[in-house]
């Protein structure tokens, strides 16, 4: 970035800071809660919140804020009311049929009575959250991109790639030749579709999670857990006789050590997907927290407008360092997709190995 552009960005940041400090808690403004802001960024919800705005004041003169958001449909099923659709959580609450807790979960019963929640009819929630919607959008995008590429190959396989095809074809070849083939060998073609789907789904999710108005999919530990669970299932379902023999009766190990080694091997079966889950989740969430925390320095040092000069002084740091981190996060987005796919290929490849001889003592 040239010096001229950097100065323009800094000036814009100062003006943005001035607008941010227009909300002074001592003058009835809304205090900025850094921790709440960070958690709100990574937690899933039934509303895709875009921004908030001041709608008025209450009788005490305190501001009332409204939220500009896309309300995702709530879909509920209970034995008492059957299948029902609501346009938002507020509409569901207004129906009078359900009580909604602080997490947006619905119960049948009376407000404040936990016993009714515990013993009332079960409510099954099939509502779409912003993470689910984002996953659907990314899946459709992948189907469109790679479906178009496949049609072009079928139509003229000898034509030179162009457009999206020229961008993604080298990556597809890289995943096949450098990740899948070295580990799965003759089984490469069988597992390649899943490995490519896994790689691009994680990569696209990470990249879109860095853009405005997008959900941080891999920052949701339930998603990373589901991906790790698929790796666990594929690894153990495809395990050969020798693979399971190494788990329960390690060749070349004295018999009196078998119980200890077997326990360790069984623990390893579950530690591997657990490590996959945490590695992907922690790297993505950690990067987002770092960027948001640096931006929040404006509000922390400025004490929500009480020391506006300190916030203005911090604004260049709060822009320059997050900008650098954003570039690193785009690299991490691809790196984490590579690592997760590589380890999945390694684990499945280890399970597919067969040995024609016993290990030497």
Rosetta blueprint (number, residue, H / E / L):
1 X L
2 X L
3 X H
4 X H
5 X H
6 X H
7 X H
8 X H
9 X H
10 X H
11 X H
12 X H
13 X H
14 X H
15 X H
16 X H
17 X H
18 X H
19 X H
20 X H
21 X L
22 X L
23 X L
24 X L
25 X H
26 X H
27 X H
28 X L
29 X L
30 X L
31 X L
32 X L
33 X L
34 X H
35 X H
36 X H
37 X H
38 X H
39 X H
40 X H
41 X H
42 X H
43 X L
44 X L
45 X L
46 X L
47 X E
48 X E
49 X E
50 X E
51 X E
52 X E
53 X E
54 X E
55 X E
56 X E
57 X E
58 X L
59 X L
60 X L
61 X L
62 X L
63 X E
64 X E
65 X E
66 X E
67 X E
68 X E
69 X E
70 X E
71 X E
72 X L
73 X L
74 X E
75 X E
76 X E
77 X E
78 X E
79 X L
80 X L
81 X L
82 X E
83 X E
84 X E
85 X E
86 X E
87 X L
88 X L
89 X H
90 X H
91 X H
92 X H
93 X H
94 X H
95 X L
96 X L
97 X L
98 X L
99 X E
100 X E
101 X L
102 X L
103 X L
104 X L
105 X L
106 X E
107 X E
108 X L
109 X L
110 X L
111 X L
112 X L
113 X L
114 X H
115 X H
116 X H
117 X H
118 X H
119 X H
120 X L
121 X L
122 X L
123 X E
124 X E
125 X E
126 X L
127 X L
128 X L
129 X L
130 X H
131 X H
132 X H
133 X H
134 X H
135 X H
136 X H
137 X H
138 X H
139 X H
140 X H
141 X H
142 X H
143 X H
144 X H
145 X H
146 X H
147 X H
148 X H
149 X H
150 X H
151 X H
152 X H
153 X H
154 X H
155 X H
156 X L
157 X L
158 X L
159 X L
160 X L
161 X L
162 X L
163 X L
164 X H
165 X H
166 X H
167 X H
168 X H
169 X H
170 X H
171 X H
172 X H
173 X H
174 X H
175 X H
176 X H
177 X H
178 X H
179 X H
180 X H
181 X H
182 X H
183 X H
184 X H
185 X H
186 X H
187 X H
188 X H
189 X H
190 X H
191 X H
192 X H
193 X H
194 X H
195 X H
196 X H
197 X H
198 X H
199 X H
200 X H
201 X H
202 X H
203 X H
204 X H
205 X H
206 X H
207 X H
208 X H
209 X H
210 X L
211 X L
212 X L
213 X L
214 X L
215 X L
216 X L
217 X H
218 X H
219 X H
220 X L
221 X H
222 X H
223 X H
224 X H
225 X H
226 X H
227 X H
228 X H
229 X H
230 X H
231 X H
232 X H
233 X H
234 X H
235 X H
236 X H
237 X H
238 X L
239 X L
240 X L
241 X H
242 X H
243 X H
244 X H
245 X H
246 X H
247 X H
248 X H
249 X L
250 X L
251 X L
252 X L
253 X L
254 X L
255 X H
256 X H
257 X H
258 X H
259 X H
260 X H
261 X H
262 X H
263 X H
264 X H
265 X H
266 X H
267 X H
268 X H
269 X H
270 X H
271 X H
272 X H
273 X H
274 X H
275 X H
276 X H
277 X H
278 X H
279 X H
280 X H
281 X H
282 X H
283 X H
284 X H
285 X H
286 X H
287 X H
288 X H
289 X H
290 X H
291 X H
292 X H
293 X H
294 X H
295 X H
296 X L
297 X H
298 X H
299 X H
300 X H
301 X H
302 X H
303 X H
304 X H
305 X H
306 X L
307 X L
308 X H
309 X H
310 X H
311 X H
312 X H
313 X H
314 X H
315 X H
316 X H
317 X H
318 X H
319 X H
320 X H
321 X H
322 X H
323 X H
324 X H
325 X H
326 X H
327 X H
328 X H
329 X H
330 X H
331 X H
332 X H
333 X H
334 X H
335 X H
336 X H
337 X H
338 X H
339 X H
340 X H
341 X H
342 X H
343 X H
344 X H
345 X H
346 X H
347 X H
348 X H
349 X H
350 X H
351 X H
352 X H
353 X L
354 X L
355 X L
356 X L
357 X L
358 X L
359 X L
360 X L
361 X L
